[in-house]
Amino acid sequence: TEEAMPAAIGRRELIAGCTGATVAWLGGLFVVPAHANLLSQTDAASGIRAALERGAISAVGLLGRTDGFLGNPKVRIPLPRFLEDAAKLLRATGQGKRVDELEMSMNRAAELAVPEAKPILVQAAKSVTTDDAVRIVRGGDTSVTDYFAGKTRSPLSEKFLPIVTRATQRVALADKYNALAGRATKLGFVKPEDANLQRYVTGKALDGLFLMIGEEER
């Protein structure tokens, strides 16, 4: 059983090593029946492609729905830090509803955008090479996340941005945010990538997506 294995041996190593057999840990030795078939690298890569595709589809399903972001504290998109004091002031003066509307629109925009990621992620999973598969299996806890981010972050950003823009345009505060953030950027208070609400939400939506893929990976 997995509990009886030495700490250095994990599920990935077993799966990559054999298939169609019961593997036992007995007295310091792995006992593998003679009929066990060793996986070829091609077989292993095929299995990893299927696993990546399932994990990506699952992550999209979890996030690309109502409250997928807003109701999940792990990925909920907050107001940028530089707006926190302004938000406190608005709440203190009875304008908290405006802040809530902005935060909700940001998260709803992410929820609308994420389903667009599915075909791109699936294609990235299908294009895993044997070398990619070896790196993924031997990598750390974020090897799958890193693979997807490297392959898909740029095209997904292009897909997400117009959807996020349309969703956030419904909130009057979005334009005010961009104007305020633009001035704050010139003063060095805001990072350039956070100076535009739509790009900020797009970036956070992608961060949340890759985080959930990582959760599926683990």
N, C-alpha and C positions, 0 to 999 in steps of 0.2 A: 504494500500500500504506500501511498505518498507519504503518510505519517512516518513510516518505517525507513524511509530513504535517508541517506546522509543529506545534510543541508545543502551541499554543493550540487546535488543532482536534482533537477526540476522537471516539471512536466514537459517543457519544450524539448529537453535533451532526449527524453524517452520517446516522445512522438517522432522526433527527427531520426531516431535510431532504428525503430522497428515498427512493424504493423502486423495485424492479424495474429497476435500472440499474447499470451499472458506473461507478464514480466514480474518476477518476484525477487525481493531482496532477502537473501538468506546467508547469514553468517559472513557478511562482507562481500558477497558475490551476487551479481545479477544472474538469475537463472532464466535462460531464454530457450524455449523448445526448439528442437532442431528444424522444425518445419517453418519457423518464423522467416518472413521475407524482409530482407533489408530494403528500406526505401531508397530509390535512386534520387538524385538531386532533382531530377525533372518531376518525379512524383511529389516530392516535398514542396517544390515551388508551386505545383498545381494546388496542393492543399492550402498553402499559405494564401494564394490568390483568392480562393473561395472563402477563407476565414476573414480576410481583409474586406472583401465585398460585403459579407454579412455584417461585420462590425460597423462599416460605414453606413449601410442602409439603416441599421438599428439606431445609430446616433442621429441621423437625419430625421427618423421617425419620432424620436424623443423630443427633438428641439423644434421641428417644423410644424408645430401645432399651437393652438391657443394655450398660453401660459407655459410653453416649452422653455422660454427664457424667463419671463416675468415670475413664474411660480417656482423656479429652481434657483436657490441661493448660490449654487456653484457657478452659474453662468449669467445670472441676472445682471443686466448692464446698468451700472450706476451713473449718476451725473459725474462729469469730470471733476477732479479734485478742486480745480480753481473756482468752480461754481458752488462749492459746498457752503461757503460763507454767504453768498448771495441767496442760496436756497433757504438758509436759516432765517435770513432777514425777511424774505418773502413769506415764509411760514409765520413769523412773528407778527407780521402786519396783515394777517388774514388772507394771504394769497397763496396758501399752500396748494390749493387745487391746481394752480397753473404749473407748479413744479411737478405735481403728480402726473399731470397730463403729458408733460414733456417726457418724464421718465417712462411712462406707459407707452408712449408713441415710439420711443427708442427700442423698447423690447418687442413691441408688436411688429416693428419693421424688420427686426432680426428674424422673428418667427415666420414672416412672409418670405424672406429671402432664402432661408436655409433649404427648402425643398429643391431649389434650383441647383444645389450642390450635388444631388444624387447622381446624375449621369456622369459628371466630371469625376467624382470619387470612384464610381464603378469602373470607369475607363482606366483610372490610375491603378486600381486593384488588378484589373485584367492585364495590365502592361508590366507587371512585376517580372523581372528577369530572374534567372537562377541565382545570379550574383546578388541581386537585391534581396532575394529570399534568404540567402545565407547571412547577409548583414542584418536582416530583420531578426532572424532567430538568435543570432549571437549578440544582438544589441541589448541595450538596457531596457528599463521599463517604458521608455518613450520611443522605442525604435519605430513602431508603426505610426505613431503620431508624427514623428519627424519625417518619415517617408512621405506621408500624405501632405504635410505642410510644404515640403520641398517641391513636390510635384504639382500641387493644386492651388496654393495660396494666391498666386498672381491671377490666374484665370478666374478663380472664384471671386476675388475682389472686384473684377470687372463685371461679373454677373450680378453681384449683390448690390453694387453702388446705385444703379438706377432704381432698383426696387426700394431700397432704403430711402432714397431721395423722394420718391413719390409718397411714401408713407409718412415721412417726417414733415413734408410740406403742408400737411393738414393741420399742423400745430403752429400757431402764430409765433411761439417762442423760438422756433428753429432759426428764423432769420436773425432774431435778436442775439441768439447764441453765437451765430457766425460772426456778427459784427463785433460783439464783445470779445470773442476769442481772438479775432484778428488783431484788435488793439493790444490785447494781452500778450500775444505772440511777439509783437514788435518790442514790447518791454521785457521780453524774456521770461514771462511768467507761465507760458503755455508752450508745450512742444508743438512743432508745426503739424504733426500728424493728428493732433487733437484740436486743431484750430477750426476745423470744419465739422459740423455735427454729423453730416452724412458719412464722412470718411471715418470719424470716430466710431460711429455705430457699426459700420462695415467691419472695421478692424476688430471690435469687440465681439461681433457675431462670429467671425472666423476663429477668434481665440476660444470662444465657447464651443464651437463645433469640434475643433481639434482636441479640446479638453475632454469632451464626451467620447470621442473616438478613443482617446487614451483610457477612459473608464472602461469602454468595451474591450479594449486590448487586455487590460488587467483581469 
